[in-house]
Amino acid sequence: MSKAMYKKGDFQELIILAQNGDVKALEELIRRTQKNIYTMFSHLTAKKEDISDLTQETLLKMAKSLPKLKETKKFKSWLNQIVTNTFYDHIKKNSKNNMLEFDEDKLNEIKDKLGCEPGQKCLFSEIEKLIKAALMTLPQNLRITLLLREYEGLSYQDISKITNTTLGTVKSRISRARLKLQEELKEFI
């Protein structure tokens, strides 16, 4: 199979090929998933060096564990489980009280940076920064649950499995996270 065929290849087919040892298929899977993984971690932690390290660690775990994936249609959910577990492991290693740290000055700096050149791109960039700063104020369990729902589009049932919590807990966390975000962003909405 040529390089162009891998790039155009069906996602499910790439997974099966990679499971059977096709290195080029695995490379294409990594290429297709790394941006989403990086984005997810960028919403979970503020430290850029941690984002890159966590992304790389997750991609390595994905590559090593891929042959064990039984249902290729559940790849996205399976990968989100790896992302979540990697993040929880990172928190356990790097935090005494298992709470994420965020830079209060950085948060205030983002809030103060509303004056920019005219143009939608700048506006959207500032809004994105504000939302990310607001996300960073959420406790990790609320943040992860909300990101899995809103950014990854997972169902409540899938989130329940990934986070090892009940369906009621997932619904409650999402509701609380949305309320806290709304309160944090009320001066901008």
N, C-alpha and C positions, 0 to 999 in steps of 0.2 A: 504494500500500500504506500502510495507516495505521500509526501508531507502535506500537500494540498488536500488529499483525501482525508487525512486525519483531521485537518482543520474544519472540513465540511461534514465530517462524520457524525452520525447519530450518537447522542450522549450515552444511551444505553449500550450501544455497540462498543463504544470506547471503554466503558466500564468492563464489559466482558473480555475484551481484548487485553486490557491491563491486568485483569485477574488471571489471565492465562500467560502472563509474563511479557507481553508486548510493551517494551520500554517507550516506544514512540507514542503509544496510546496513553500510557501513564503520564508522559510529558504533556500531552494535550489536555488531559484531565486537570493536571496541576495548573496549566495556563488558564483554563476556563474557570477554575474555582478560586484561585489565589486572590483575585481582586475582591470578591465577596467576603472571603475570610478576613482579609485585611480591613475592609470596611466595618465588619462586625466588631473586630477588636478595637478599631479606632473609636467606636461608640462605647466600648466597655472600659477603656483605660486612657488616661491623658498622656502617658509617657510614650513618645514616638519609638524609642528603642525597644520598649516592651511590645509594642504593636508588631514590629518586624520580627522579633524573636518568637512571639506567640504564633504568628502566621507561619513561620518556618517550622516550628515544632508541630503545629497542627498538620501541615502538609506532609511532614515525615510520618506522623502517626497514620494519616490517611493512606499513604503509600504502603506502609508495612501491614496495615490491617485490611486493605482492600480485598485480598484473596478470601478473607473470612466473611465478607458481606454476602449473605445468601439471597436477598431479594434486591436486585439492582434498581427496581422502581422506588425503593426507599432510600436511595443514595443521599438525597438532600437532608432528610431527617437524620440519617446515620451520621452524616458529616457535621450537622449542627450539634449532635450529641458529643462528637469529638471536640468541637470548638468549646462547648460549655464545660466539659470535663477539663480541658486544657486550661481554661480560664480559672476554674475553681482550684485546680492544682497550683496555679500561679499565685492566687490569693493566699492559699494556705502557706505557701513557702515564704511569701514576702510581706505578710501582715500579721501583727500580733493579735489584733482584735477582729480579724477577718472583715474589716471595713476598708473600702477604697479611699485613698487619699485624693483630694483634688486641691488645686492651688486657688485659694480664695482671690488672690490678686489677679490671676489670669481670668477668672470668672468675671471680676469687676471690669477688667480691661476689655473683655469681649462685649460686655453690656454697654460700655462707654463708646465703642467704635461704631456708632450708627451713622456718622457723617462720612459719606464717601461720594465718589464721582457719580453723576447720573448714569443710569443704565440698569437693566434688570439683572445682569450677571452679578454685579456688585451687590445688589439688594439680596439676591438669593444666597450669595456667599455669606453675607452677614446674618441672614436668617438661619442658615445652616449652622453657623458658629454659635448662635444663641441657643438653638435647639440642642446642639451637642453639649454646650456648657450646662444647660438645664438637665440633660440626661446624666451628666457627671455628678449632679447633686443627689440623685436617687440612690438609695441603698442597692447593693449589688443584686440581691434577689429580685427586686422590683425591676431593675434595669435589664437584667438578662431576660426575664419573662416578657417584658414589653418589646424588647428588640426582636425576640424570636417571633412575636406576633406581628408587629408592624413592619419590620425590615425584612424578615424572612418569609412572612406570610403563612406561618404554620398554624395549624388548627389548635384549638385548646387541648384536644386529646394528645396531639403530638408533643406539645409543650409539657403536658403533664408527664409523659413518658421520659422526655429528655431531662427534665428537672427533678424527676423522682418525687413528685408531689401529687396531691389529689386534684381533680378537676376544679373543685370549689376553691382551692388555694390558688390555682392559676387564674381563675376569674377574679378573685379578690385582689391578687397582686396587680393584675392589669388595670383594674379599676382604680386602685390606690395610686399606681404609677401615673395614670392619666390625670388624676386629680392633682397630684403633686406637680406634674409638668404644667398643667393649666395655671396653677397658683404661681409657679416660678416665672411663667411667661406672660402673666396677666397684663403687665404694663406694655407689652408689645402686640397683644392680640386685640 
